[in-house]
Structures are given as C-alpha cells and as structure tokens.
Amino acid sequence: MPILNPRDQAAVRKEFERIAGPVKLVVFSQSLAAPELCQQNEQLVREVAELSDQITVEILNLAIDRERAEAYGIDQVPAIVVEGNRDWGIRFYGVPLGYEFSNLIDSIIVASTGEPVLSEETLASTSRCSRPRPDRTVPGPCAWHSTCRWRRSECARL
C-alpha cells in the first residue's frame, strides 16, 4: 500500500519543478534494528524519488556499510542523507512523515540548487561564524530528530 496518495504525489511533483540538479538520497537501514520503521522509511524515499527523474536512491545497511555511515556521521537507523552536488550535511533520522515531510521535500530542493534560501540579513549574520557544528533537534512526534549542519556554533544563539 502506497504512503503517498495521488493528491500528495501531484503536490510533490509541482514542488519538484524547482529542482535545479541531481539529488541523491542515501538511506541507512537495518533489518534487525527498527525493522518496521526502516521499511517504512525506504518505501517513502522510493515513492518520493519516483516523482522526479533528478532524484536517485541508495540504500545502505548501517552494520555492513560502517565506513560510509561514519563518513556521513550516521549512528542510528532509519536515517536519510540528502546530497546535491556535494554533501551539505542534511540528515533526517526517523521516518519524515507529518510535519517533517515538507522539510524533506524542501531539503531536496535546496540540495539540488546548492544554495540555502536565506535572507540577506541571515546570510550576513552567519558569515561571522568560523566553524560548523552539528546540531540535533527534536522537532516533534513525526521523527526522532533531524540533523542539519548549516547552523554554526557562534550563531546558535541567533
């Protein structure tokens, strides 16, 4: 049974018209750890990828593909890495449904452009930051937490 209904698919296709380049979704799963969540996550990512020929999917096993997981900073499943022309540090842990689903779609679009959609004021504020800091937040019941390395250590107080 599909996760996305036809109305959702149409809305996502419309949003994906803004994709500017290829995006790869790297999914980390493991059949022994959270098998139902991992299955649901894989299904969702595949359904999303089917809505644009610019999106590819790579499924990896956290236990088997340890080097890749370490390179991405992934330490739990289910997890999604959103990559455009490079790794921008966009990560999702858990299944991005509910409120997190729109964040996944927006992340795909931003990763495809390589440019964050930030105001000039925000860009000026973050330009004073000297080094990135992984930032983990718990947005709500829809996902365990998302990780975004766009936030900077000195700017965390903004």
Secondary structure, DSSP 8 states (H G I E B T S, - for coil): --SS-HHHHHHHHHHGGG--S-EEEEEEE-SSSSHHHHHHHHHHHHHHHTT-TTEEEEEEETTT-HHHHHHHT--SSSEEEEESSSEEEEEEES---THHHHHHHHHHHHHHHTS----HHHHHHHTT--SB--EEE--BTTBSEEEETTSBTTTTT-
